[in-house]
Amino acid sequence: MRKYLLLGFLSLLAVQLSGAVKVAAELQTLTSSDSVDVIVQFGQPPATAQHQLVAQYGGTLKNVLVSANAGLYHIPASSIASLASNDQVLYVSANRVNYAMLDVASKAVSANIAANYQFSGKGIGIAVIDSGVSPVSDLASRIVYSESFVPGDATATDFYGHGTHVSGILAGSGASSTGSNFTRTFNGIAPGANIISLKVLDASGMGTDGSIISAIDRAIALRQQYNIRVINLSVGRPVYESFGIDPLCHAVERAWANGIVVVVAAGNYGRNDFIGNKGYGTITAPGNDPTVITVGAMKTEGTIATSDDQIATYSSKGPTMGDNIVKPDLVAPGNQMISAKAPGSTLAGESLNNVTNSDYEINGSSDVSADYLRLSGTSMATPVVSGAAALLLQQNPNLTPDQVKATLMKTARKDFTRVSVYTDPSGGGTFVDQSDIFTVGAGYLDIWAALQSTDVANGFAMSPMVVRGADGNIYLADSSQAVWTANTGWGENAVWGGNAVWGGNAVWGGNAVWGGNAVWGGNAVWGGNAVWGGSVLIPGQNAVWGGNAVWGGNAVWGGNAVWGGNAVWGGNAVWGGNAVWGGNAVWGGNAVWGGNAVWGGNAVWGGNAVWGGNAVWGGNAVWGGNAVWGGNAVSSDSILTGEEK
């Protein structure tokens, strides 16, 4: 019963949906003369019969994407709708563009204590799906396998510089900063782990869904040969649809099901306030998938002590757009991180990333370091958590991915400052952040606490949904098989902490710490006119949790479709009024997920509304093809370098 009771979701789509809604929104806006790469999902990995089917519509096979039960094809845009109407086809999406998203950091998460007890990740393989890993002195002995999935580039060289930097945080030996001449040594979190470099990003830091899914397939295929137990994905892209039909999310779930812990960057859009959301709802894919560990970024303030650490204002916040999953799961140091430098790479050539020899050498010169550079972002926080997972798996190789995730979340530190304020010295504005469940998740990674823990979770560690109750409060809604709902010390307060769940049993209660007219109260982010309130996303309409907003009509989430009144999740169907989740309960006929409620006929997920064809999340709009969150609009994590001190 994984995927939040979305078992069988894809196979049901083929029956429940028309061809039109089996095509991603951005593909519906193409002209008939266009030709495009698409990912076509089937009920199983495609074979000759499926390739021949696509060929009938003018499509040409480019690659089989096993973990997504899909194929990457090049096809005329004029044929996409007809292809999608075939019963064998479950969903057609674009081959979307993804982007690249220690000494003090290591001590901030107590990795130095773990190292003193000989925890180094020895014997654990970590697949770094990124821009490649160059064989610099800090990493050369750690790289055991390299392969490129970048079209037209068969080399393993890191031309962008992101993957090498990430790998240094993850498993760098510190060789270029070790000795009596150095004031600082830049060790990785798991310097004994092996790196499997799977290159998917080009010299500009861009890659596609197809390349990433192919790399995930390779990691799964090589998992026994190299004992691959962790995948690090410091990459991401906008959320275009529910995780339940996103091929990139399917791929990470398959890796997880094969015993591989998948750690993903949350995204760097926490400063975005384009709809009055103050950065909430900006988690990127595949970090929006409830299965994986999604990581936000903290600032160490350049000190070993954690009492002064604050959330990085750019770190993306939950809940996830569309599915309302609680994310991120954890936060870890990610700001101003010094790590390995790939010589001649794009990032090595940007002056803002420079580290000088005097930064870490006794009597060092002001010359630019040949070995290290400084970057910021959730991309840099992600390998800190991947390294922590490797240490846990070295200690206990029998842990499942769910057990690793649950342990890291439960043992994370939860003693945050309630509110932090940062003013950008470059004139970028003043940002106020609070330590709520959608900003810091279950807390600040504490590796030594995780290694000392004797608790072993029994159950799924899928990140929970949030729903809005009849009282106006926001509550966690979970599967009965989730570890968080068990009465065994793994309950909500144990994992997310007493200060994360605001008021009673609500995640966000009206009279809780941030209720009323406080910073985030009445008319703010969660108040009357904001993200969960009256009329922010589309003028004149209600918002995400309002009356007639986001997913209504007859679309994927609408009245008569998969989530609608009479369908899979509707009034009288599988999860409806008289079925498994029936009655008047959370998932029942007239409740949160029922016929006339939040997910019902005229409610949240409408045809031409926020997630519709031409609206905020549509083809050419805010999250669409060529706009703010679209195909070629977002830059890489490197833009964050130097922003926050």
C-alpha positions as CSV (number, residue, x, y, z in Angstrom):
1,M,0.0,0.0,0.0
2,R,2.8,2.4,-0.9
3,K,2.2,5.7,-2.7
4,Y,-0.5,6.8,-0.3
5,L,-2.9,4.2,-1.3
6,L,-2.3,5.0,-4.9
7,L,-1.7,1.3,-5.6
8,G,-2.7,0.6,-9.2
9,F,-2.9,4.3,-10.0
10,L,-1.2,4.0,-13.4
11,S,-3.2,1.0,-14.7
12,L,-6.4,2.8,-13.6
13,L,-5.5,5.8,-15.6
14,A,-5.7,3.9,-18.9
15,V,-9.3,3.1,-18.1
16,Q,-10.5,6.2,-16.4
17,L,-9.0,9.0,-18.5
18,S,-9.5,10.2,-22.0
19,G,-6.6,10.7,-24.4
20,A,-6.6,14.4,-23.8
21,V,-5.8,14.2,-20.1
22,K,-3.2,11.5,-20.6
23,V,-1.0,14.2,-22.2
24,A,1.0,16.6,-20.0
25,A,-0.1,20.2,-20.2
26,E,3.0,21.6,-21.8
27,L,2.6,19.1,-24.7
28,Q,-0.9,20.3,-25.4
29,T,0.3,23.7,-26.4
30,L,2.6,22.6,-29.2
31,T,1.8,23.4,-32.8
32,S,1.1,20.6,-35.3
33,S,4.4,21.3,-37.1
34,D,6.5,20.6,-34.0
35,S,8.4,17.4,-33.4
36,V,9.4,16.6,-29.8
37,D,11.0,14.1,-27.5
38,V,8.4,12.5,-25.2
39,I,8.3,9.9,-22.4
40,V,5.5,7.4,-23.0
41,Q,4.4,5.4,-20.0
42,F,2.9,1.9,-20.3
43,G,1.8,-0.7,-17.8
44,Q,5.2,-2.5,-18.1
45,P,8.6,-1.7,-19.6
46,P,7.9,-1.3,-23.3
47,A,9.0,-4.0,-25.7
48,T,8.7,-4.5,-29.5
49,A,4.9,-4.3,-29.5
50,Q,4.9,-0.9,-27.8
51,H,7.7,0.4,-30.0
52,Q,5.7,-0.6,-33.1
53,L,2.6,1.1,-31.7
54,V,4.5,4.4,-31.3
55,A,6.0,3.9,-34.7
56,Q,2.5,3.9,-36.2
57,Y,2.2,7.5,-35.0
58,G,5.5,8.5,-36.5
59,G,7.5,8.0,-33.3
60,T,11.1,6.8,-33.1
61,L,12.5,5.0,-30.1
62,K,15.5,6.7,-28.4
63,N,15.7,4.7,-25.2
64,V,13.9,2.3,-22.9
65,L,13.3,3.7,-19.4
66,V,12.8,0.6,-17.4
67,S,12.2,2.1,-13.9
68,A,9.4,4.3,-15.3
69,N,7.8,1.6,-17.4
70,A,8.4,4.0,-20.2
71,G,10.1,4.7,-23.5
72,L,11.8,7.9,-24.7
73,Y,10.5,8.6,-28.3
74,H,10.8,11.4,-30.8
75,I,7.4,12.0,-32.3
76,P,5.4,14.6,-34.3
77,A,3.4,16.8,-32.0
78,S,0.3,16.3,-34.2
79,S,0.3,12.5,-33.3
80,I,0.6,12.8,-29.5
81,A,-3.1,13.1,-28.7
82,S,-3.9,10.1,-31.0
83,L,-1.2,8.0,-29.4
84,A,-2.3,8.9,-25.9
85,S,-5.9,7.7,-26.7
86,N,-4.6,4.2,-27.2
87,D,-5.4,1.9,-24.2
88,Q,-1.9,0.7,-23.9
89,V,-0.6,4.2,-23.2
90,L,-1.0,5.5,-19.6
91,Y,0.6,8.9,-19.9
92,V,2.7,11.1,-22.2
93,S,5.0,13.8,-20.8
94,A,7.8,15.9,-22.2
95,N,11.5,14.9,-21.7
96,R,11.8,17.8,-19.3
97,V,14.9,19.7,-18.4
98,N,16.5,19.2,-14.9
99,Y,19.0,21.5,-13.3
100,A,21.9,21.1,-10.9
101,M,20.5,22.4,-7.6
102,L,32.9,21.1,4.9
103,D,34.9,21.2,7.6
104,V,32.3,23.3,9.6
105,A,29.4,21.4,8.0
106,S,30.8,18.0,9.0
107,K,31.0,19.0,12.7
108,A,27.6,20.7,12.6
109,V,26.0,17.4,11.9
110,S,28.4,15.4,14.2
111,A,30.1,13.5,11.4
112,N,33.4,14.1,13.0
113,I,32.3,12.1,16.0
114,A,31.2,9.3,13.7
115,A,34.7,9.4,12.1
116,N,36.3,9.0,15.5
117,Y,34.5,5.7,15.8
118,Q,35.6,4.5,12.4
119,F,32.3,5.1,10.6
120,S,33.3,6.2,7.1
121,G,30.8,4.5,4.8
122,K,33.4,1.9,3.9
123,G,32.1,-0.7,1.4
124,I,28.9,1.3,0.6
125,G,28.4,2.4,-3.0
126,I,26.8,5.7,-3.7
127,A,25.5,6.6,-7.2
128,V,26.0,10.3,-7.8
129,I,23.6,11.2,-10.6
130,D,24.9,14.6,-11.6
131,S,27.4,16.3,-14.0
132,G,30.1,13.7,-13.6
133,V,32.9,13.4,-11.2
134,S,36.4,14.4,-12.1
135,P,39.3,12.3,-10.7
136,V,40.8,15.1,-8.5
137,S,43.1,14.1,-5.6
138,D,40.3,14.2,-3.0
139,L,38.2,11.8,-5.0
140,A,40.3,9.7,-7.4
141,S,40.5,6.6,-5.2
142,R,36.8,6.7,-4.5
143,I,35.5,6.6,-8.1
144,V,34.9,3.0,-9.0
145,Y,32.6,3.4,-12.0
146,S,31.8,6.2,-14.4
147,E,29.3,6.5,-17.3
148,S,27.8,9.4,-19.3
149,F,24.1,9.6,-20.2
150,V,24.5,13.0,-21.8
151,P,23.6,12.8,-25.5
152,G,26.7,13.5,-27.6
153,D,29.1,13.3,-24.7
154,A,30.5,9.9,-23.9
155,T,33.2,11.2,-21.5
156,A,33.1,11.0,-17.8
157,T,34.7,14.4,-17.3
158,D,32.8,16.9,-15.2
159,F,32.5,19.9,-17.5
160,Y,30.1,21.7,-15.2
161,G,31.8,21.1,-11.8
162,H,28.7,20.4,-9.8
163,G,29.0,16.6,-9.5
164,T,32.6,16.8,-8.3
165,H,31.7,19.4,-5.7
166,V,28.8,17.3,-4.5
167,S,31.0,14.2,-4.4
168,G,33.6,16.0,-2.3
169,I,31.0,16.8,0.3
170,L,29.8,13.2,0.2
171,A,33.1,11.2,0.1
172,G,36.1,13.5,-0.3
173,S,39.3,12.4,1.4
174,G,40.6,15.9,2.2
175,A,43.9,15.0,0.6
176,S,44.5,18.5,-0.8
177,S,44.0,20.1,2.5
178,T,45.6,17.6,4.9
179,G,48.9,18.2,6.7
180,S,50.8,20.6,9.0
181,N,50.5,23.4,6.4
182,F,46.7,23.6,6.6
183,T,44.3,25.3,9.0
184,R,41.3,23.5,7.6
185,T,40.7,20.1,6.1
186,F,37.7,19.5,3.9
187,N,36.8,15.9,4.6
188,G,33.6,14.4,3.1
189,I,30.9,12.9,5.3
190,A,31.6,9.3,4.2
191,P,35.2,9.3,3.0
192,G,35.3,5.5,2.8
193,A,32.3,5.2,0.5
194,N,32.7,4.4,-3.2
195,I,31.4,6.7,-5.9
196,I,29.5,5.5,-8.9
197,S,29.4,8.5,-11.2
198,L,26.5,8.6,-13.6
199,K,26.7,11.7,-15.6
200,V,23.4,13.4,-16.7
201,L,24.1,17.1,-16.7
202,D,26.0,18.9,-19.5
203,A,28.5,21.8,-19.2
204,S,25.7,24.2,-18.5
205,G,24.2,22.1,-15.6
206,M,21.2,20.9,-17.6
207,G,19.9,17.4,-18.2
208,T,16.7,15.7,-19.1
209,D,14.2,13.3,-17.4
210,G,15.2,10.6,-19.9
211,S,18.9,10.8,-19.0
212,I,18.2,10.7,-15.3
213,I,15.8,7.8,-15.5
214,S,18.4,5.9,-17.6
215,A,21.0,6.6,-14.9
216,I,18.7,5.3,-12.2
217,D,18.1,2.2,-14.3
218,R,21.9,1.7,-14.4
219,A,22.3,2.2,-10.7
220,I,19.7,-0.5,-10.1
221,A,21.4,-2.8,-12.5
222,L,24.8,-2.3,-10.8
223,R,23.6,-2.3,-7.2
224,Q,24.9,-5.8,-6.4
225,Q,28.2,-5.4,-8.2
226,Y,29.1,-2.2,-6.4
227,N,26.9,-2.5,-3.4
228,I,25.0,0.6,-4.3
229,R,22.8,1.4,-1.3
230,V,22.4,5.2,-1.9
231,I,21.5,7.4,-4.8
232,N,22.3,11.2,-4.5
233,L,20.2,13.4,-6.7
234,S,21.3,17.0,-6.3
235,V,19.1,17.9,-9.3
236,G,15.5,18.8,-9.9
237,R,12.9,20.5,-12.0
238,P,9.4,22.0,-11.5
239,V,6.4,19.8,-10.5
240,Y,4.2,19.4,-13.6
241,E,1.7,16.8,-12.3
242,S,1.1,14.5,-9.3
243,F,4.0,12.3,-8.3
244,G,1.6,9.4,-9.0
245,I,2.0,10.0,-12.8
246,D,5.4,11.6,-13.0
247,P,7.9,9.2,-14.7
248,L,10.8,10.7,-12.8
249,C,9.0,9.9,-9.5
250,H,8.3,6.4,-10.7
251,A,12.0,5.9,-11.3
252,V,13.1,6.9,-7.8
253,E,10.4,4.8,-6.3
254,R,11.7,1.7,-8.2
255,A,15.2,2.4,-6.9
256,W,13.8,2.6,-3.4
257,A,11.9,-0.7,-3.9
258,N,15.2,-2.3,-4.9
259,G,16.8,-1.4,-1.6
260,I,18.5,1.9,-2.5
261,V,18.0,5.0,-0.4
262,V,17.3,7.9,-2.7
263,V,18.2,11.4,-1.4
264,V,17.0,14.4,-3.3
265,A,17.5,18.2,-3.1
266,A,14.4,20.2,-2.1
267,G,15.1,23.0,-4.5
268,N,16.2,26.6,-4.1
269,Y,13.0,28.6,-4.5
270,G,12.2,29.5,-0.9
271,R,12.5,33.2,-1.7
272,N,9.8,33.0,-4.3
273,D,6.7,35.0,-3.4
274,F,5.1,35.5,-6.8
275,I,1.7,34.4,-5.6
276,G,2.0,35.6,-2.0
277,N,3.1,32.2,-0.9
278,K,6.3,33.3,0.8
279,G,8.2,30.3,-0.7
280,Y,5.7,27.7,0.4
281,G,4.8,25.0,-2.1
282,T,8.1,25.3,-4.1
283,I,9.6,21.8,-3.6
284,T,10.9,20.5,-6.9
285,A,10.6,17.0,-8.5
286,P,11.5,14.3,-7.7
287,G,11.8,15.7,-4.2
288,N,8.0,15.9,-4.2
289,D,7.8,12.1,-4.1
290,P,6.8,10.9,-0.6
291,T,9.1,7.9,-0.8
292,V,12.4,9.6,-1.0
293,I,14.4,11.7,1.5
294,T,14.1,15.4,0.5
295,V,16.7,17.7,1.9
296,G,16.6,21.5,2.7
297,A,19.6,23.7,3.4
298,M,20.8,25.3,6.6
299,K,23.4,28.0,7.1
300,T,26.2,27.1,9.6
301,E,27.1,30.8,10.0
302,G,30.7,29.7,9.7
303,T,30.8,28.2,13.2
304,I,30.9,24.6,14.6
305,A,28.2,25.4,17.1
306,T,24.6,24.8,15.8
307,S,22.9,27.3,18.2
308,D,23.3,30.1,15.7
309,D,22.4,28.1,12.6
310,Q,19.5,29.2,10.5
311,I,17.5,28.0,7.5
312,A,18.8,29.3,4.2
313,T,16.2,31.6,2.9
314,Y,16.4,30.1,-0.6
315,S,15.6,26.5,0.7
316,S,12.3,25.4,-0.9
317,K,9.4,24.8,1.4
318,G,6.5,22.4,1.3
319,P,3.8,21.2,1.1
320,T,4.4,19.8,-2.3
321,M,2.3,21.4,-5.0
322,G,-0.7,19.4,-6.0
323,D,-0.3,16.4,-3.7
324,N,0.3,18.4,-0.5
325,I,3.0,16.1,0.9
326,V,5.0,17.3,3.9
327,K,8.4,18.2,2.6
328,P,11.4,18.6,3.2
329,D,12.1,15.6,5.3
330,L,15.3,16.9,6.8
331,V,17.6,19.9,6.6
332,A,21.4,19.8,6.6
333,P,24.3,22.3,6.0
334,G,24.2,23.6,2.4
335,N,25.4,27.2,2.4
336,Q,28.8,28.4,1.5
337,M,30.1,24.8,1.3
338,I,33.8,24.4,0.3
339,S,34.5,21.2,-1.6
340,A,36.3,19.6,-4.5
341,K,36.9,21.6,-7.7
342,A,36.7,20.2,-11.2
343,P,39.5,22.0,-13.1
344,G,38.4,23.8,-16.2
345,S,34.7,23.3,-15.4
346,T,32.0,26.0,-15.8
347,L,31.6,26.6,-12.1
348,A,35.4,26.7,-11.6
349,G,35.5,29.7,-14.0
350,E,33.0,31.8,-12.0
351,S,34.8,34.2,-9.7
352,L,32.0,34.2,-7.1
353,N,32.8,30.5,-6.4
354,N,36.5,31.1,-5.7
355,V,38.3,29.9,-2.6
356,T,41.8,31.4,-2.0
357,N,44.7,29.4,-0.7
358,S,44.7,31.7,2.4
359,D,41.3,30.3,3.3
360,Y,42.8,27.1,4.4
361,E,46.6,27.3,4.3
362,I,49.0,28.6,6.9
363,N,50.6,31.7,5.3
364,G,48.6,30.9,2.2
365,S,48.5,33.3,-0.7
366,S,45.6,35.2,-2.1
367,D,45.7,33.1,-5.3
368,V,42.6,31.2,-6.3
369,S,42.7,27.6,-5.0
370,A,43.3,24.9,-7.7
371,D,41.6,22.3,-5.5
372,Y,38.5,23.8,-4.0
373,L,35.5,26.1,-4.7
374,R,32.5,27.3,-2.7
375,L,28.9,26.7,-3.6
376,S,25.5,27.0,-1.9
377,G,22.2,25.3,-2.3
378,T,20.1,22.4,-1.3
379,S,22.3,20.5,-3.8
380,M,25.1,20.9,-1.3
381,A,22.9,19.8,1.6
382,T,21.8,16.6,-0.1
383,P,25.2,14.8,-0.1
384,V,25.5,15.5,3.6
385,V,22.4,13.4,4.2
386,S,23.5,10.8,1.6
387,G,26.7,10.4,3.5
388,A,24.8,10.0,6.7
389,A,22.8,7.2,5.1
390,A,26.0,5.5,4.0
391,L,27.3,5.6,7.6
392,L,24.1,4.0,8.9
393,L,24.3,1.3,6.3
394,Q,27.9,0.6,7.1
395,Q,26.8,0.1,10.8
396,N,23.8,-2.0,9.9
397,P,23.7,-3.3,6.3
398,N,20.3,-4.9,6.9
399,L,18.5,-1.6,7.2
400,T,15.8,-0.9,4.6
401,P,15.5,2.5,2.9
402,D,12.4,3.2,5.0
403,Q,14.3,2.4,8.2
404,V,17.2,4.7,7.2
405,K,14.8,7.5,6.4
406,A,12.8,7.0,9.6
407,T,15.9,6.9,11.8
408,L,17.4,10.0,10.3
409,M,14.2,11.9,10.7
410,K,13.4,10.8,14.3
411,T,16.9,11.5,15.6
412,A,17.2,14.9,13.8
413,R,17.6,17.9,16.2
414,K,14.4,19.9,16.6
415,D,15.7,22.8,18.8
416,F,15.4,25.6,16.2
417,T,14.9,29.3,16.6
418,R,11.2,29.8,16.0
419,V,11.8,32.8,13.6
420,S,14.9,33.8,11.7
421,V,15.3,37.1,9.8
422,Y,17.9,37.7,7.0
423,T,18.5,40.9,5.1
424,D,20.3,40.4,1.8
425,P,23.2,42.9,1.8
426,S,23.0,43.1,-2.0
427,G,19.6,44.7,-1.7
428,G,17.7,41.5,-2.4
429,G,15.2,42.1,0.4
430,T,14.5,40.9,3.9
431,F,13.3,37.4,4.5
432,V,11.4,36.0,7.5
433,D,11.4,32.2,8.0
434,Q,9.9,30.1,10.7
435,S,10.9,26.6,11.8
436,D,7.7,24.9,10.8
437,I,7.1,21.4,9.4
438,F,7.1,22.7,5.8
439,T,10.4,24.6,6.2
440,V,12.7,22.3,8.3
441,G,10.8,19.0,8.1
442,A,11.7,16.6,10.9
443,G,14.7,18.7,11.9
444,Y,18.4,19.2,11.5
445,L,20.5,16.1,10.7
446,D,22.4,14.6,13.6
447,I,24.5,11.8,12.4
448,W,25.9,10.7,15.8
449,A,22.4,10.6,17.3
450,A,21.3,8.4,14.4
451,L,24.2,6.0,14.8
452,Q,23.4,5.7,18.5
453,S,19.7,5.0,18.0
454,T,18.5,1.5,18.8
455,D,15.0,2.1,17.4
456,V,14.2,0.3,14.2
457,A,11.0,1.3,12.4
458,N,8.5,-1.2,11.2
459,G,6.4,0.3,8.5
460,F,6.6,2.6,5.6
461,A,8.3,6.0,6.1
462,M,6.5,7.8,3.3
463,S,6.2,11.5,4.0
464,P,2.5,12.2,5.0
465,M,0.0,14.3,3.2
466,V,-1.7,17.3,4.9
467,V,-5.4,18.0,4.6
468,R,-7.5,20.8,5.8
469,G,-10.1,19.8,8.4
470,A,-13.6,21.1,8.8
471,D,-12.3,23.3,11.7
472,G,-9.9,25.1,9.3
473,N,-6.8,23.5,10.7
474,I,-4.3,21.6,8.7
475,Y,-3.7,18.0,9.7
476,L,-1.5,15.1,8.8
477,A,-3.3,12.4,6.9
478,D,-1.5,9.1,6.7
479,S,-1.7,5.4,5.8
480,S,-2.3,3.1,8.7
481,Q,0.8,1.3,7.6
482,A,3.0,4.3,8.0
483,V,5.5,4.3,10.8
484,W,4.5,7.8,11.9
485,T,1.0,6.7,13.0
486,A,2.2,3.7,15.1
487,N,2.0,3.9,18.9
488,T,5.5,2.6,19.3
489,G,7.4,5.8,19.9
490,W,7.3,6.8,16.2
491,G,4.3,9.1,16.4
492,E,4.1,12.5,14.8
493,N,5.5,14.5,17.8
494,A,8.4,12.1,18.1
495,V,9.4,12.5,14.5
496,W,8.6,16.2,13.8
497,G,8.8,17.4,17.3
498,G,6.5,19.3,19.6
499,N,7.2,22.7,18.0
500,A,6.5,21.5,14.5
501,V,2.9,20.4,14.9
502,W,1.1,23.6,15.8
503,G,-1.9,23.5,18.1
504,G,-3.7,20.4,19.3
505,N,-3.1,17.7,16.7
506,A,-3.0,20.1,13.8
507,V,0.0,20.9,11.7
508,W,-1.3,24.4,11.4
509,G,-4.0,25.4,13.9
510,G,-5.9,28.6,14.2
511,N,-5.0,29.2,17.8
512,A,-1.5,27.7,17.8
513,V,1.8,29.4,18.0
514,W,1.4,31.1,14.6
515,G,-2.3,31.6,14.7
516,G,-4.5,34.7,15.0
517,N,-2.8,37.8,13.8
518,A,0.8,36.7,14.3
519,V,3.5,36.6,11.7
520,W,1.9,33.8,9.7
521,G,-1.6,34.1,11.1
522,G,-5.0,35.5,9.9
523,N,-4.2,37.1,6.6
524,A,-0.7,35.7,5.9
525,V,0.5,32.5,4.2
526,W,-2.0,30.2,5.8
527,G,-4.7,32.8,6.5
528,G,-7.8,34.0,4.8
529,N,-6.4,35.2,1.5
530,A,-3.2,33.3,1.0
531,V,-2.0,29.8,0.0
532,W,-4.7,27.9,1.8
533,G,-7.2,30.8,1.9
534,G,-9.6,32.8,-0.2
535,S,-8.3,34.3,-3.4
536,V,-4.6,34.4,-4.2
537,L,-3.8,32.2,-7.1
538,I,-6.4,33.3,-9.6
539,P,-8.1,36.7,-9.1
540,G,-11.7,36.2,-8.3
541,Q,-11.4,32.6,-7.4
542,N,-10.6,30.7,-4.3
543,A,-7.1,29.3,-3.6
544,V,-5.6,25.9,-3.2
545,W,-7.9,24.8,-0.4
546,G,-10.8,27.1,-1.4
547,G,-14.1,26.5,-2.9
548,N,-13.8,26.3,-6.7
549,A,-10.1,26.3,-7.3
550,V,-7.3,24.3,-8.4
551,W,-8.2,20.9,-9.7
552,G,-12.0,21.0,-10.3
553,G,-14.0,20.3,-13.5
554,N,-13.6,17.0,-15.3
555,A,-9.9,16.8,-15.5
556,V,-7.5,14.3,-14.0
557,W,-8.5,15.3,-10.4
558,G,-12.0,16.5,-11.3
559,G,-15.6,15.5,-11.1
560,N,-15.8,12.2,-13.0
561,A,-12.2,11.2,-13.3
562,V,-9.7,9.3,-11.2
563,W,-10.2,11.5,-8.1
564,G,-13.7,12.7,-8.8
565,G,-17.2,12.0,-7.7
566,N,-17.9,8.5,-9.0
567,A,-14.4,7.3,-9.9
568,V,-11.5,5.6,-8.2
569,W,-11.4,8.0,-5.2
570,G,-15.0,9.2,-5.4
571,G,-18.3,8.8,-3.7
572,N,-19.2,5.2,-4.5
573,A,-16.0,3.8,-5.8
574,V,-12.9,2.1,-4.5
575,W,-12.2,4.6,-1.8
576,G,-15.6,6.2,-1.7
577,G,-18.6,6.3,0.5
578,N,-19.2,2.6,1.1
579,A,-15.8,1.2,0.4
580,V,-12.5,0.8,2.2
581,W,-12.3,4.4,3.4
582,G,-16.0,5.1,3.4
583,G,-18.5,6.7,5.7
584,N,-17.7,10.2,6.8
585,A,-14.1,9.7,7.6
586,V,-11.1,11.5,6.1
587,W,-11.2,9.5,2.9
588,G,-15.0,8.9,2.8
589,G,-17.9,10.0,0.7
590,N,-18.5,13.5,2.0
591,A,-15.2,14.2,3.6
592,V,-11.9,15.5,2.6
593,W,-11.4,13.2,-0.4
594,G,-15.0,12.5,-1.1
595,G,-17.5,13.5,-3.8
596,N,-18.2,17.1,-2.9
597,A,-15.1,18.0,-0.8
598,V,-11.6,19.1,-1.3
599,W,-10.9,16.6,-4.1
600,G,-14.4,16.4,-5.4
601,G,-16.3,17.5,-8.4
602,N,-16.0,21.3,-8.0
603,A,-13.1,21.5,-5.8
604,V,-9.4,21.7,-5.8
605,W,-8.0,20.2,-9.1
606,G,-9.9,21.8,-11.9
607,G,-9.7,21.7,-15.7
608,N,-8.5,25.2,-16.6
609,A,-7.6,26.3,-13.1
610,V,-4.2,26.4,-11.4
611,W,-3.2,23.0,-12.7
612,G,-5.1,23.2,-15.9
613,G,-4.1,23.6,-19.5
614,N,-3.4,27.4,-19.7
615,A,-3.4,28.6,-16.2
616,V,-0.9,29.1,-13.4
617,W,0.5,25.5,-13.8
618,G,-0.4,25.1,-17.4
619,G,1.4,25.0,-20.6
620,N,2.9,28.5,-20.9
621,A,2.2,29.9,-17.5
622,V,4.1,30.2,-14.2
623,W,5.2,26.5,-14.2
624,G,4.7,26.0,-17.9
625,G,6.9,25.4,-20.8
626,N,8.8,28.6,-21.3
627,A,7.9,30.7,-18.3
628,V,9.2,31.2,-14.8
629,W,9.4,27.5,-13.9
630,G,9.5,26.2,-17.5
631,G,11.8,24.5,-19.8
632,N,14.8,26.8,-20.2
633,A,14.1,29.4,-17.5
634,V,15.6,28.2,-14.3
635,S,19.3,28.4,-13.6
636,S,21.4,26.1,-11.6
637,D,22.3,26.1,-7.9
638,S,25.5,28.1,-8.6
639,I,23.4,31.3,-8.8
640,L,23.2,31.1,-5.0
641,T,26.9,31.3,-4.4
642,G,27.7,34.2,-2.1
643,E,24.1,35.2,-1.4
644,E,24.0,34.3,2.2
645,K,26.8,34.5,4.7
